[in-house]
Amino acid sequence: AGRLVSTGEMSKYMEPPTSPAQVKVKYRALDEEGRMEERVVTQDLPEECSVKALIGLCYDITNASPRQPLELHYWGKVLEPSKLLRDYAIKAHSEIKVVLRPK
């Protein structure tokens, strides 16, 4: 009595993680008057998007030089370029922060 029996079906809480179709990319840039302002861009993503691919898109979005070190952060955690976004359980419309590192 009181034992749990598996039905073999996957619970909705145990679904495999999927890649988000769209994320919000948050970064800081200089405005026309030389002041820093925060910008947010909604970016569509390909199926099974890697962190490395999103880093490439972020260089285009921010107009940063590819020589400038760039990191992506999600909830304070640095995203590893060798992984997929789904490895971090990032949901659609989540906000990813771009951090440009000094050379």
MMTF fields as JSON, N, C-alpha, C and O atoms, coordinates in Angstrom:
{
  "mmtfVersion": "1.0.0",
  "mmtfProducer": "UNKNOWN",
  "numBonds": 411,
  "numAtoms": 412,
  "numGroups": 103,
  "numChains": 1,
  "numModels": 1,
  "chainsPerModel": [1],
  "groupsPerChain": [103],
  "chainIdList": ["A"],
  "bondAtomList": [4, 2, 8, 6, 12, 10, 16, 14, 20, 18, 24, 22, 28, 26, 32, 30, 36, 34, 40, 38, 44, 42, 48, 46, 52, 50, 56, 54, 60, 58, 64, 62, 68, 66, 72, 70, 76, 74, 80, 78, 84, 82, 88, 86, 92, 90, 96, 94, 100, 98, 104, 102, 108, 106, 112, 110, 116, 114, 120, 118, 124, 122, 128, 126, 132, 130, 136, 134, 140, 138, 144, 142, 148, 146, 152, 150, 156, 154, 160, 158, 164, 162, 168, 166, 172, 170, 176, 174, 180, 178, 184, 182, 188, 186, 192, 190, 196, 194, 200, 198, 204, 202, 208, 206, 212, 210, 216, 214, 220, 218, 224, 222, 228, 226, 232, 230, 236, 234, 240, 238, 244, 242, 248, 246, 252, 250, 256, 254, 260, 258, 264, 262, 268, 266, 272, 270, 276, 274, 280, 278, 284, 282, 288, 286, 292, 290, 296, 294, 300, 298, 304, 302, 308, 306, 312, 310, 316, 314, 320, 318, 324, 322, 328, 326, 332, 330, 336, 334, 340, 338, 344, 342, 348, 346, 352, 350, 356, 354, 360, 358, 364, 362, 368, 366, 372, 370, 376, 374, 380, 378, 384, 382, 388, 386, 392, 390, 396, 394, 400, 398, 404, 402, 408, 406],
  "bondOrderList": [1, 1, 1, 1, 1, 1, 1, 1, 1, 1, 1, 1, 1, 1, 1, 1, 1, 1, 1, 1, 1, 1, 1, 1, 1, 1, 1, 1, 1, 1, 1, 1, 1, 1, 1, 1, 1, 1, 1, 1, 1, 1, 1, 1, 1, 1, 1, 1, 1, 1, 1, 1, 1, 1, 1, 1, 1, 1, 1, 1, 1, 1, 1, 1, 1, 1, 1, 1, 1, 1, 1, 1, 1, 1, 1, 1, 1, 1, 1, 1, 1, 1, 1, 1, 1, 1, 1, 1, 1, 1, 1, 1, 1, 1, 1, 1, 1, 1, 1, 1, 1, 1],
  "groupList": [{"groupName": "ALA", "atomNameList": ["N", "CA", "C", "O"], "elementList": ["N", "C", "C", "O"], "formalChargeList": [0, 0, 0, 0], "bondAtomList": [1, 0, 2, 1, 3, 2], "bondOrderList": [1, 1, 2], "singleLetterCode": "A", "chemCompType": "L-PEPTIDE LINKING"}, {"groupName": "GLY", "atomNameList": ["N", "CA", "C", "O"], "elementList": ["N", "C", "C", "O"], "formalChargeList": [0, 0, 0, 0], "bondAtomList": [1, 0, 2, 1, 3, 2], "bondOrderList": [1, 1, 2], "singleLetterCode": "G", "chemCompType": "PEPTIDE LINKING"}, {"groupName": "ARG", "atomNameList": ["N", "CA", "C", "O"], "elementList": ["N", "C", "C", "O"], "formalChargeList": [0, 0, 0, 0], "bondAtomList": [1, 0, 2, 1, 3, 2], "bondOrderList": [1, 1, 2], "singleLetterCode": "R", "chemCompType": "L-PEPTIDE LINKING"}, {"groupName": "LEU", "atomNameList": ["N", "CA", "C", "O"], "elementList": ["N", "C", "C", "O"], "formalChargeList": [0, 0, 0, 0], "bondAtomList": [1, 0, 2, 1, 3, 2], "bondOrderList": [1, 1, 2], "singleLetterCode": "L", "chemCompType": "L-PEPTIDE LINKING"}, {"groupName": "VAL", "atomNameList": ["N", "CA", "C", "O"], "elementList": ["N", "C", "C", "O"], "formalChargeList": [0, 0, 0, 0], "bondAtomList": [1, 0, 2, 1, 3, 2], "bondOrderList": [1, 1, 2], "singleLetterCode": "V", "chemCompType": "L-PEPTIDE LINKING"}, {"groupName": "SER", "atomNameList": ["N", "CA", "C", "O"], "elementList": ["N", "C", "C", "O"], "formalChargeList": [0, 0, 0, 0], "bondAtomList": [1, 0, 2, 1, 3, 2], "bondOrderList": [1, 1, 2], "singleLetterCode": "S", "chemCompType": "L-PEPTIDE LINKING"}, {"groupName": "THR", "atomNameList": ["N", "CA", "C", "O"], "elementList": ["N", "C", "C", "O"], "formalChargeList": [0, 0, 0, 0], "bondAtomList": [1, 0, 2, 1, 3, 2], "bondOrderList": [1, 1, 2], "singleLetterCode": "T", "chemCompType": "L-PEPTIDE LINKING"}, {"groupName": "GLU", "atomNameList": ["N", "CA", "C", "O"], "elementList": ["N", "C", "C", "O"], "formalChargeList": [0, 0, 0, 0], "bondAtomList": [1, 0, 2, 1, 3, 2], "bondOrderList": [1, 1, 2], "singleLetterCode": "E", "chemCompType": "L-PEPTIDE LINKING"}, {"groupName": "MET", "atomNameList": ["N", "CA", "C", "O"], "elementList": ["N", "C", "C", "O"], "formalChargeList": [0, 0, 0, 0], "bondAtomList": [1, 0, 2, 1, 3, 2], "bondOrderList": [1, 1, 2], "singleLetterCode": "M", "chemCompType": "L-PEPTIDE LINKING"}, {"groupName": "LYS", "atomNameList": ["N", "CA", "C", "O"], "elementList": ["N", "C", "C", "O"], "formalChargeList": [0, 0, 0, 0], "bondAtomList": [1, 0, 2, 1, 3, 2], "bondOrderList": [1, 1, 2], "singleLetterCode": "K", "chemCompType": "L-PEPTIDE LINKING"}, {"groupName": "TYR", "atomNameList": ["N", "CA", "C", "O"], "elementList": ["N", "C", "C", "O"], "formalChargeList": [0, 0, 0, 0], "bondAtomList": [1, 0, 2, 1, 3, 2], "bondOrderList": [1, 1, 2], "singleLetterCode": "Y", "chemCompType": "L-PEPTIDE LINKING"}, {"groupName": "PRO", "atomNameList": ["N", "CA", "C", "O"], "elementList": ["N", "C", "C", "O"], "formalChargeList": [0, 0, 0, 0], "bondAtomList": [1, 0, 2, 1, 3, 2], "bondOrderList": [1, 1, 2], "singleLetterCode": "P", "chemCompType": "L-PEPTIDE LINKING"}, {"groupName": "GLN", "atomNameList": ["N", "CA", "C", "O"], "elementList": ["N", "C", "C", "O"], "formalChargeList": [0, 0, 0, 0], "bondAtomList": [1, 0, 2, 1, 3, 2], "bondOrderList": [1, 1, 2], "singleLetterCode": "Q", "chemCompType": "L-PEPTIDE LINKING"}, {"groupName": "ASP", "atomNameList": ["N", "CA", "C", "O"], "elementList": ["N", "C", "C", "O"], "formalChargeList": [0, 0, 0, 0], "bondAtomList": [1, 0, 2, 1, 3, 2], "bondOrderList": [1, 1, 2], "singleLetterCode": "D", "chemCompType": "L-PEPTIDE LINKING"}, {"groupName": "CYS", "atomNameList": ["N", "CA", "C", "O"], "elementList": ["N", "C", "C", "O"], "formalChargeList": [0, 0, 0, 0], "bondAtomList": [1, 0, 2, 1, 3, 2], "bondOrderList": [1, 1, 2], "singleLetterCode": "C", "chemCompType": "L-PEPTIDE LINKING"}, {"groupName": "ILE", "atomNameList": ["N", "CA", "C", "O"], "elementList": ["N", "C", "C", "O"], "formalChargeList": [0, 0, 0, 0], "bondAtomList": [1, 0, 2, 1, 3, 2], "bondOrderList": [1, 1, 2], "singleLetterCode": "I", "chemCompType": "L-PEPTIDE LINKING"}, {"groupName": "ASN", "atomNameList": ["N", "CA", "C", "O"], "elementList": ["N", "C", "C", "O"], "formalChargeList": [0, 0, 0, 0], "bondAtomList": [1, 0, 2, 1, 3, 2], "bondOrderList": [1, 1, 2], "singleLetterCode": "N", "chemCompType": "L-PEPTIDE LINKING"}, {"groupName": "HIS", "atomNameList": ["N", "CA", "C", "O"], "elementList": ["N", "C", "C", "O"], "formalChargeList": [0, 0, 0, 0], "bondAtomList": [1, 0, 2, 1, 3, 2], "bondOrderList": [1, 1, 2], "singleLetterCode": "H", "chemCompType": "L-PEPTIDE LINKING"}, {"groupName": "TRP", "atomNameList": ["N", "CA", "C", "O"], "elementList": ["N", "C", "C", "O"], "formalChargeList": [0, 0, 0, 0], "bondAtomList": [1, 0, 2, 1, 3, 2], "bondOrderList": [1, 1, 2], "singleLetterCode": "W", "chemCompType": "L-PEPTIDE LINKING"}],
  "groupTypeList": [0, 1, 2, 3, 4, 5, 6, 1, 7, 8, 5, 9, 10, 8, 7, 11, 11, 6, 5, 11, 0, 12, 4, 9, 4, 9, 10, 2, 0, 3, 13, 7, 7, 1, 2, 8, 7, 7, 2, 4, 4, 6, 12, 13, 3, 11, 7, 7, 14, 5, 4, 9, 0, 3, 15, 1, 3, 14, 10, 13, 15, 6, 16, 0, 5, 11, 2, 12, 11, 3, 7, 3, 17, 10, 18, 1, 9, 4, 3, 7, 11, 5, 9, 3, 3, 2, 13, 10, 0, 15, 9, 0, 17, 5, 7, 15, 9, 4, 4, 3, 2, 11, 9],
  "groupIdList": [1, 2, 3, 4, 5, 6, 7, 8, 9, 10, 11, 12, 13, 14, 15, 16, 17, 18, 19, 20, 21, 22, 23, 24, 25, 26, 27, 28, 29, 30, 31, 32, 33, 34, 35, 36, 37, 38, 39, 40, 41, 42, 43, 44, 45, 46, 47, 48, 49, 50, 51, 52, 53, 54, 55, 56, 57, 58, 59, 60, 61, 62, 63, 64, 65, 66, 67, 68, 69, 70, 71, 72, 73, 74, 75, 76, 77, 78, 79, 80, 81, 82, 83, 84, 85, 86, 87, 88, 89, 90, 91, 92, 93, 94, 95, 96, 97, 98, 99, 100, 101, 102, 103],
  "secStructList": [7, 7, 7, 7, 7, 7, 7, 1, 7, 7, 7, 4, 4, 4, 7, 7, 7, 7, 7, 7, 1, 3, 3, 3, 3, 3, 3, 3, 3, 3, 7, 6, 6, 1, 7, 3, 3, 3, 3, 3, 3, 3, 3, 3, 7, 7, 6, 6, 7, 5, 2, 2, 2, 2, 2, 2, 2, 2, 2, 2, 2, 2, 6, 7, 7, 6, 6, 1, 7, 3, 3, 3, 3, 3, 6, 6, 3, 3, 7, 7, 6, 6, 1, 5, 4, 4, 4, 4, 6, 7, 7, 6, 6, 7, 3, 3, 3, 3, 3, 3, 7, 7, 7],
  "xCoordList": [0.836, 0.0, 0.878, 1.946, 0.421, 1.135, 2.291, 3.07, 2.422, 3.522, 3.108, 1.951, 4.053, 3.799, 4.094, 5.112, 3.204, 3.391, 3.493, 2.627, 4.542, 4.73, 3.799, 3.653, 3.172, 2.294, 3.059, 2.516, 4.334, 5.126, 4.931, 5.638, 3.979, 3.744, 4.586, 4.853, 4.996, 5.796, 4.872, 3.95, 5.109, 4.344, 4.651, 5.72, 3.708, 3.965, 5.102, 5.69, 5.42, 6.522, 7.861, 8.91, 7.837, 9.06, 9.32, 10.084, 8.709, 8.918, 10.377, 11.005, 10.915, 12.294, 12.389, 11.46, 13.484, 13.605, 13.655, 14.226, 13.057, 13.077, 13.783, 13.914, 14.23, 14.885, 13.838, 12.775, 14.12, 13.171, 13.172, 14.212, 12.008, 11.91, 12.278, 12.618, 12.205, 12.446, 12.918, 12.382, 13.909, 14.379, 14.531, 14.582, 14.602, 14.873, 16.344, 16.821, 17.052, 18.472, 18.617, 18.223, 19.184, 19.326, 20.799, 21.672, 21.066, 22.439, 22.465, 21.423, 23.648, 23.819, 24.58, 25.498, 24.178, 24.829, 24.833, 24.052, 25.716, 25.767, 24.702, 24.539, 23.973, 23.004, 23.722, 24.94, 22.966, 23.548, 24.303, 25.232, 23.908, 24.532, 25.664, 26.197, 26.026, 27.133, 26.781, 27.673, 25.495, 25.064, 24.735, 24.261, 25.004, 24.666, 23.17, 22.547, 22.604, 21.19, 21.032, 21.806, 20.025, 19.75, 18.794, 17.799, 19.094, 18.24, 17.858, 18.619, 16.659, 16.183, 15.681, 14.849, 16.192, 15.807, 15.221, 15.806, 14.074, 13.493, 14.084, 14.011, 14.669, 15.388, 14.759, 14.598, 14.401, 13.943, 15.16, 16.241, 14.978, 16.088, 15.803, 14.649, 16.856, 16.671, 16.409, 16.687, 15.88, 15.641, 16.97, 17.991, 16.971, 18.169, 19.326, 20.447, 19.06, 20.066, 21.128, 20.815, 22.376, 23.477, 23.784, 23.421, 24.45, 24.879, 25.862, 25.828, 26.737, 27.721, 27.03, 27.468, 25.955, 25.213, 24.559, 24.55, 24.015, 23.391, 24.444, 24.168, 25.632, 26.719, 27.014, 27.211, 27.047, 27.263, 26.186, 26.485, 24.929, 23.828, 23.974, 23.657, 24.45, 24.6, 25.682, 25.575, 26.722, 27.724, 27.067, 27.369, 26.168, 25.452, 24.507, 24.447, 23.775, 22.791, 23.471, 22.992, 24.584, 25.245, 26.271, 26.797, 26.558, 27.6, 28.971, 29.801, 29.201, 30.492, 31.473, 31.077, 32.74, 33.784, 33.892, 33.801, 34.086, 34.277, 35.511, 35.647, 36.403, 37.572, 37.227, 37.993, 36.075, 35.617, 35.031, 34.064, 35.589, 35.019, 33.572, 33.267, 32.698, 31.272, 30.78, 31.106, 29.999, 29.383, 27.877, 27.377, 27.165, 25.719, 25.403, 25.96, 24.502, 24.102, 22.597, 21.824, 22.198, 20.786, 20.608, 21.161, 19.846, 19.633, 20.961, 21.129, 21.913, 23.197, 24.212, 25.356, 23.817, 24.718, 25.298, 24.574, 26.618, 27.276, 26.942, 27.092, 26.486, 26.147, 27.401, 28.126, 27.649, 28.834, 28.6, 27.578, 29.54, 29.363, 29.198, 28.613, 29.693, 29.625, 28.257, 28.033, 27.346, 26.042, 24.923, 25.095, 23.773, 22.563, 21.756, 21.889, 20.922, 20.079, 19.156, 18.87, 18.691, 17.776, 18.446, 17.765, 19.778, 20.506, 20.318, 20.495, 19.961, 19.737, 18.254, 17.892, 17.395, 15.936, 15.422, 14.545, 15.973, 15.546, 14.237, 14.143, 13.25, 11.921, 11.813, 12.609, 10.818, 10.566, 10.294, 9.666, 10.767, 10.59, 11.37, 11.131, 12.298, 13.157, 14.154, 14.412, 14.708, 15.659, 17.078, 17.391, 17.924, 19.332, 20.149, 19.942, 21.074, 21.86, 23.205, 23.895, 23.566, 24.853, 25.842, 25.552, 26.997, 28.04, 29.289, 29.866, 29.701, 30.937, 32.072, 32.019, 33.092, 34.24, 35.335, 35.465, 36.124, 37.257, 38.266, 38.416, 38.941, 39.947, 41.137, 42.083],
  "yCoordList": [-1.181, 0.0, 1.24, 1.256, 2.277, 3.54, 3.572, 4.525, 2.54, 2.525, 3.244, 3.171, 3.939, 4.597, 3.623, 2.931, 3.575, 2.694, 3.552, 4.39, 3.351, 4.117, 3.583, 2.373, 4.51, 4.108, 4.053, 3.638, 4.477, 4.471, 5.727, 5.924, 6.58, 7.811, 8.928, 8.956, 9.848, 10.972, 12.071, 12.483, 12.533, 13.627, 14.912, 15.046, 15.871, 17.155, 17.897, 18.804, 17.527, 18.143, 17.523, 18.043, 16.424, 15.721, 15.787, 14.975, 16.725, 16.826, 17.161, 17.904, 16.611, 16.961, 18.437, 18.984, 19.094, 20.521, 20.753, 19.955, 21.843, 22.206, 23.541, 24.307, 23.804, 25.083, 26.166, 25.93, 27.357, 28.46, 28.931, 28.916, 29.348, 29.858, 31.338, 31.868, 31.993, 33.43, 33.811, 33.316, 34.679, 35.187, 36.702, 37.284, 37.318, 38.754, 38.922, 38.372, 39.684, 39.934, 41.331, 42.319, 41.41, 42.679, 43.085, 42.286, 44.343, 44.833, 46.333, 46.989, 46.874, 48.316, 48.89, 48.266, 50.094, 50.774, 52.27, 52.773, 52.97, 54.425, 55.043, 54.639, 56.03, 56.746, 57.885, 58.027, 58.69, 59.769, 60.792, 61.439, 60.936, 61.92, 61.325, 61.993, 60.082, 59.454, 58.834, 58.433, 58.744, 58.119, 56.649, 56.262, 55.842, 54.417, 54.237, 54.827, 53.414, 53.078, 51.578, 50.939, 51.035, 49.613, 49.379, 50.089, 48.386, 48.051, 46.58, 45.744, 46.289, 44.908, 44.638, 45.377, 43.573, 43.179, 41.775, 40.889, 41.568, 40.226, 39.54, 40.066, 38.367, 37.663, 36.297, 35.496, 36.037, 34.705, 33.789, 34.216, 32.537, 31.592, 30.381, 29.98, 29.793, 28.542, 27.387, 27.487, 26.312, 25.095, 24.599, 24.651, 24.126, 23.591, 24.591, 24.235, 25.81, 26.877, 26.638, 26.324, 26.792, 26.663, 28.029, 29.068, 28.005, 29.249, 29.959, 31.183, 29.195, 29.775, 30.521, 31.607, 29.949, 30.609, 31.895, 32.901, 31.871, 33.068, 34.144, 35.334, 33.742, 34.709, 35.404, 36.619, 34.647, 35.234, 36.243, 37.31, 35.912, 36.847, 38.1, 39.203, 37.928, 39.071, 40.035, 41.241, 39.516, 40.421, 41.309, 42.5, 40.733, 41.52, 42.53, 43.686, 42.1, 42.967, 44.166, 45.295, 43.919, 44.977, 45.772, 46.774, 45.336, 45.95, 45.918, 46.797, 44.918, 44.766, 44.078, 43.308, 44.362, 43.715, 42.253, 41.955, 41.335, 39.921, 39.698, 38.642, 40.681, 40.576, 40.903, 40.597, 41.523, 41.892, 40.654, 40.086, 40.217, 39.049, 39.314, 40.367, 38.364, 38.52, 37.288, 36.161, 37.502, 36.403, 36.599, 37.721, 35.484, 35.528, 35.031, 34.032, 35.737, 35.368, 35.128, 35.869, 34.086, 33.786, 33.535, 32.579, 34.382, 34.318, 34.291, 33.539, 35.12, 35.241, 34.17, 34.238, 33.185, 32.091, 32.329, 32.678, 32.134, 32.285, 31.068, 29.929, 31.314, 30.227, 29.775, 30.597, 28.482, 27.913, 27.781, 27.233, 28.279, 28.226, 26.815, 26.651, 25.808, 24.43, 23.776, 22.66, 24.453, 23.856, 24.441, 25.456, 23.771, 24.272, 25.082, 24.886, 25.988, 26.78, 25.877, 26.163, 24.792, 23.897, 23.225, 22.793, 23.134, 22.552, 23.378, 22.873, 24.646, 25.542, 25.717, 26.532, 24.968, 25.044, 26.468, 26.93, 27.156, 28.516, 28.444, 27.771, 29.129, 29.133, 30.265, 31.203, 30.167, 31.22, 32.538, 32.566, 33.614, 34.989, 35.266, 36.281, 34.383, 34.645, 35.74, 36.006, 36.366, 37.449, 36.95, 36.399, 37.155, 36.784, 38.063, 38.914, 38.197, 39.426, 39.252, 38.251, 40.241, 40.257, 41.045, 42.168, 40.461, 41.133, 41.194, 40.164, 42.417, 42.618, 42.768, 43.619, 41.943, 41.957, 42.856, 42.968, 43.499, 44.287, 43.37, 42.206, 43.897, 43.097, 42.82, 42.163],
  "zCoordList": [0.0, 0.0, 0.0, 0.611, -0.689, -0.732, -1.722, -1.719, -2.579, -3.549, -4.82, -5.234, -5.437, -6.715, -7.841, -7.829, -8.804, -9.947, -11.196, -11.447, -11.979, -13.211, -14.289, -14.462, -15.013, -16.112, -17.425, -18.448, -17.397, -18.618, -19.457, -20.444, -19.077, -19.825, -19.224, -18.023, -20.092, -19.626, -19.121, -19.825, -17.938, -17.355, -18.099, -18.694, -18.071, -18.721, -18.033, -18.621, -16.8, -16.075, -16.449, -16.07, -17.185, -17.556, -19.058, -19.581, -19.757, -21.193, -21.478, -20.725, -22.565, -22.894, -23.246, -23.841, -22.894, -23.205, -24.704, -25.447, -25.141, -26.552, -26.71, -25.756, -27.917, -28.191, -28.324, -28.899, -27.8, -27.969, -29.417, -30.076, -29.916, -31.283, -31.333, -32.39, -30.182, -30.132, -28.729, -27.738, -28.646, -27.356, -27.44, -28.523, -26.269, -26.194, -25.838, -24.845, -26.654, -26.44, -25.849, -26.469, -24.648, -23.931, -23.93, -23.594, -24.313, -24.328, -24.083, -24.103, -23.854, -23.645, -24.831, -25.363, -25.234, -26.354, -26.089, -25.28, -26.776, -26.666, -27.563, -28.714, -27.026, -27.859, -28.59, -28.48, -29.332, -30.136, -29.283, -29.766, -28.034, -27.147, -26.305, -25.419, -26.577, -25.867, -24.535, -23.787, -24.22, -22.963, -23.207, -24.275, -22.176, -22.274, -22.116, -21.233, -22.984, -22.849, -23.037, -23.75, -22.391, -22.493, -23.647, -23.793, -24.463, -25.603, -25.523, -25.035, -26.016, -26.063, -27.471, -27.997, -28.078, -29.43, -29.36, -28.737, -29.993, -30.073, -31.297, -32.407, -31.088, -32.148, -32.405, -31.484, -33.674, -34.069, -34.156, -34.561, -33.776, -33.753, -34.626, -34.776, -35.208, -35.945, -34.979, -33.784, -35.504, -34.717, -34.148, -34.835, -32.919, -32.262, -32.29, -32.652, -31.917, -31.937, -30.865, -29.716, -31.263, -30.308, -29.7, -30.252, -28.571, -27.935, -28.864, -28.984, -29.522, -30.436, -31.581, -31.961, -32.135, -33.217, -32.716, -33.426, -31.505, -30.946, -30.664, -30.822, -30.254, -30.064, -31.388, -31.417, -32.484, -33.804, -34.16, -34.697, -33.865, -34.113, -33.249, -33.694, -32.024, -31.113, -31.584, -31.361, -32.234, -32.814, -33.867, -33.95, -34.673, -35.687, -35.038, -35.458, -34.023, -33.357, -32.698, -32.811, -32.012, -31.242, -32.051, -31.567, -33.268, -34.108, -33.434, -33.665, -32.613, -31.938, -32.88, -33.755, -32.69, -33.478, -33.047, -31.857, -34.004, -33.63, -32.748, -32.13, -32.689, -31.812, -30.364, -29.45, -30.163, -28.814, -28.134, -28.642, -26.999, -26.305, -25.877, -25.317, -26.141, -25.852, -25.11, -25.483, -24.065, -23.308, -23.294, -23.365, -23.201, -23.023, -21.621, -21.165, -20.94, -19.578, -19.549, -20.157, -18.835, -18.619, -17.132, -16.589, -16.481, -15.032, -14.292, -13.333, -14.744, -14.076, -14.419, -13.969, -15.204, -15.558, -16.951, -17.883, -17.082, -18.379, -19.241, -18.8, -20.473, -21.392, -22.138, -22.698, -22.141, -22.786, -24.289, -24.703, -25.125, -26.584, -27.146, -28.217, -26.46, -26.967, -26.755, -27.222, -26.062, -25.751, -26.604, -27.278, -26.557, -27.206, -26.2, -24.992, -26.693, -25.788, -24.978, -23.815, -25.584, -24.863, -23.669, -22.739, -23.687, -22.551, -21.282, -20.173, -21.449, -20.314, -20.01, -19.161, -20.688, -20.496, -20.699, -19.969, -21.695, -22.006, -22.777, -23.803, -22.284, -22.9, -23.916, -23.901, -24.799, -25.783, -25.07, -24.012, -25.655, -25.166, -23.883, -23.229, -23.511, -22.355, -22.711, -23.884, -21.682, -21.902, -21.659, -20.604, -22.659, -22.574, -22.614, -23.479, -21.681, -21.572, -22.272, -22.079, -23.088, -23.778, -22.921, -22.506, -22.659, -21.892, -22.767, -23.116, -23.118, -23.871, -22.871, -21.984, -23.015, -22.111, -22.684, -23.903, -21.815, -22.313, -23.002, -22.63, -23.989, -24.716, -23.841, -24.276]
}
